């Protein structure tokens, strides 16, 4: 248990959990005050999921890159558990609003957007490093929010803002989630360069 506690602290997970809860509360409160009761728009949902994933991104890398590569720890299990816990916490925060007048929903969109964006971020952490892992999710989601797509290709490219019944959107999100999780679990975060350590 001591090793797990050290892992959680080294990843700054408690602070990230609190920040994610605070961010969700602020967005929910602003949406409650400035919009009509009911489900938020798909754009607001996607941007809120993006905000939560950005908060979680900081936990994907530890302070010591060499420690993340040692064979002394069961990294595959730890990384899988880490991503599962992060996804679970984000889903709990968003789905808790289903009990209120202002809701982040529908359920399928919450799961799709959160899992897909976490997968993109995990893929970014494995390929470009934790410091830059949020670049692609941010750019892609902002693009989807500004240019909503139509047709099969459009729905696939703007999967974050599509309706819950969109099969191309669900397929793209699922592929991104699986690919990102697989890359992060197998490789871990890309080691920082000397310029990033300064």
N, C-alpha and C positions, 0 to 999 in steps of 0.2 A: 504494500500500500504506500510505503514511503516513496518508492520510485514513481508511482503514478502521481502522487502529490507534487513531487519535484517537476515532473513533466508538465503538469497543468500550470504550475507557477511560472516555469520558464517560458511557456507560450503566452503568458499574460491572459489566460483564459478567463479568470474571474472579472477582470476589468472589461474584457470584450463582452461578456454576458451582460454586465450592467449597462454598458454603452448601447448594446442592441436593444435592451428593454427600454432604456430612456429614449432612444431614437424612435422606436415603435410608438411609444406613448405620445411623443411630440407630434409625429405625423398624424396619429389618430385624433389627437386633440384639435389640430389645425383643420383637419378634414371635417370633423364634427362641427366646428364653429363656422367654417366658410362654405360648406356644401349641404345639400339636402340629405336627409337620412336615407339609408339604404346602402347597397354595395358601392364601393368606390369604383372609379373608372379603371379600365385595364391598364392605362398609362400610370395612374397613381400607384396601383398595385405593383407594377413592374419596377417603378422607381423606388418604392419602399423596399422591395426585395433586394434591389441593387444596393441600397444603403446598408441593409443588414449584412449582406455578403461582404461589402467593403470593410465593415467593422471586423468581421471574422477573418478577413485576409491576413491581418497582422498576427494571428495565432498560428499560421501555417508554417512559420519558420522559427527556429530557436535561436538563442544567442551564439551558439557554437556550431559552425557548419561541420566540423570534423566529428563532433559528437553525434550528429544526425546520420553519419555514415558508419559508425562503429557497429560491429556485429554483436556487441554485448547486450543489446536490447532487441526485443521483438518489434521492430519498427513497423512491419506490415500490420500487425494487430493494433498497435498504438495509432497509426495513421488512419486505419479504417474506423476505429472507435472515435477518433477525433472528428472526422468528417460526419459520421453518423450522429454524434452528439450535437455538433454545430447545426446540422440540418434539422434535427429534432427540436432544438431550442428555437430556431427561427420559425419553424412551423407552429410551435406552441404559441409564440408571441402573436403571429398573424392570425391564427385560427381562433385565439381567445376572443378576438373582436367579433366573431360570429354571434356571440351572446349579447352584443350591444346593438344600438341603432345604426351606428356607422360600422360597416363590415368590410374587411378585406376578404374578398371572395370573387367567384365561387371557389369551393374547395379544390377542384381539379386545377384551376389556374394558379392557386397559391402553391400547390405542390410542384406543378410544372415549372413555374418561374423560379422558385427558390432552389429546387434541385438542379435545374439547368444552369442557373447563374453560379451556383456553388461549383458545379462541374467545370465551367469555363475558368473560374478563378483557380481551382485546383490544378487544372491543366497549365494555366499561366505560371503558377508557383513552381511546377515541375520543369517548365521549359525556359522561363525568363527570370525566375526568382520571385520571392515574396514581395519585394519592394515594387515590382512592376506588374504583379499578378492582376491588379484591378484595372489596368489600362483597357484590355479588350472588353471585359464586361461593361465598363462605363461607356466606351464608344459605341458598342453594339446596341446597348439599351437606349442610349440617347438617340441614336439613329432610328431605332424602331419606334420611339415615341414621337419623333418629328415626321417620319415618313411611313405611315402605316401601309402595309403591303396587302395586295389582293391577289387572288389566284394562288395556285399551288406554290409556285416559287416565291411569291411575295409573302405568303403566310409562313413559309419555311424561314425566310430571311428575317422576318419580324415576329418571330415566335413568341417573344415576351409579351406582346400586346394583343395577341389574338384571342378569340373567344375560346371557351373551354372545349367546344366540340371540334376544334381544328385538328385534324389528324397530322398534317405536315408539321404544325407547331409542336405537337406532343412528341412526334418522332424525333425531331431535331433536338428538343430538350432532353429526351431520354438518351440519345446518342452522346450528347455533350456531357451529361451527368456521368454516364458509364465510362467514357473515355477519360474524363478529368480525374475521376476517382481512381481508375486503374493506373494512370500515369503517376499520380501523387503517391499512391500506396506503394508502387513498385520502385519509384526513383526518389521520392521525397522532394523537398525544395531544392532548386538549383543553388549551388554554393554561390555566395556573394563574390564579386570581383574586388580587387584591392581598392578601387575607387568608391565602391559602395560601403566599404568598411571604415572609410575615413569619417 
